[in-house]
Every structure is written in C-alpha cells, then in structure tokens.
Amino acid sequence: MLQARTLSFGEVKYHPRTPGRREWLHTHPFWVLGALEGRGEARYLLSGSEVTLKEGRLLGFAPHAPHRLLEYQGAIGGYWVLHLDPERGATLPRGIRECSRLWEDFCDLARRLLSREAGEEELERFLAALGSEAERPIPDPGEVERIEAVGRYLEEHLEEPFELEALAEAFGMSPYTLIRRFKKRYGLPPRHYLINRRVHRAKELLAQGAQLSEAALECGFYDQSHLYGYFRGVFGVTPAAYLRALRSGQ
C-alpha cells in the first residue's frame, strides 16, 4: 500500500511495486531522490537517457526533469521517494550515487519519517551528508526569461482552456518555436506541462481536504473522472489511494 507523509519542505513516500505498470512521461516541480527496496533493479527514462536503479544506489534529479518507469526486474518490494521544494532552497546531487551506506541510511530514514519515528532535523542532517549540487548555468538568459514567463502564466491560469496558438501569439513566438523552447527549458511541451501542473495542484488541494470533484474543476479538468486518469498517470496511484496513504500517515 502506498504510504505518504507531507513535510514542511516536501514529501516522503513509499510506493509498493505494481507488476506490469508503466508510468507516463512526466515531471515534478521539485527535487527528487529515490531508492529501491529489495533484490532487483528498475530501468527509468530520465531526460532522454536510460538509468538503472538497484540496491545500493540513490537516484537524484532536478525539478522538471522528464522521466518515467520502463520496467522492473527481479525481487523488488517497492521504492522510497523524497520530494524537496526548490523554493525553500533545496538542492540534491543529480544522477546515480552508488554508496551502500548512504542507500541504507536513506531507506532507514524514509521508513522512520513515514512512521514519525524521525523528525525533519534528521532529514536535514542526511541531506548535509549527501552533499548538494547547484544547477548548471543556462545560456541565453533572455530566451529563458521569456519561456519562464510562459511557465508562470500557465501556473497562474491552470483552470483555463489551453490554446497553443493564442499562447504563442501572446508571447511573440510561433507555436513551433514555443514548443521547442519550452521543451528545452522544462522537458515537456506546454500542454503536457500544464496537465502536470494541474495534477500537482489537484494533489495539493486533496491533501488540504478538498473533495475530488472540487479539485478537478478548480484545476481545469472536466470532472473527477478526467482528473483520475491523469493523476494515476503522473503519480502511479489513484487519488483515493493517495488520500488513504496520507490519512494512514497522520
């Protein structure tokens, strides 16, 4: 069963292995650190490249890195995931970290965070031990600034219908140029990015106590069944399963 706990600067989760499941290509607006539990391995597509995660390895990646699970192999029980909010100054080393001690420490800490046997001060000490890595500088700041303005606009208008031509015209680009530049910055085309942000916002509203139908409409979905499929595609579980996990962790 999925387990989850909201932290002041992120979230920690445990996903049980789901045989045969394939995630959609998606992104998250936060730093991600993950580790597998059990003997086996999992292949992921991360920012266009395949990476393999197995016992003894930690995988970290930056906000908005497009990724999806390709397949599991072997006796994997599930995986631990930590999400950290970049707006609170969080950073993580990117790529694979192969270190049995760190892997064991992370899995143990995630388990104790979920059971509330550990507090966030222990998480801060672990992250300090893990080290940090700054974002790479991005060339052409003028272009990036304009594309990020598009991203902010989409964030602020989640409930509005998506019209690529109108969006491109409003920001002085052709639709093709907008898609190409936006995908270069965020890893996804604008429409796919908007759906991701709608789903993440709906998850926040559900965690705050909103009804599924209310969260769906507020985030631009036609109804709760429309949200259901996208939610499962991004997070790998249904909204109801996510809420059960949060409630069991309280």
Buried (B, 14 or more C-beta within 10 A) or exposed (E): EBBBBBBEBBBBBBBEBBEEEEBBBBBBBBBBBBBBBBEBBBBBBBBEEEBEBBBBBBBBBBBBBBBBBBEBEEEBEBBBBBBBBBEEEBBBBBEBBEBEEBBEBBBBBBBBBBEEEBEEEBBEEBBEEBEEEEEEEEEEEEBBEBBBEBBEBBBEEBEEEBEBEEBBEEBEBEBEEBBEBBBEBBBBBBBBBBBBBBBBBBBEBBBEEBEBEBBBBBBBBEEBEBBBEBBBBBBBBBBEBBBBBBEEBE
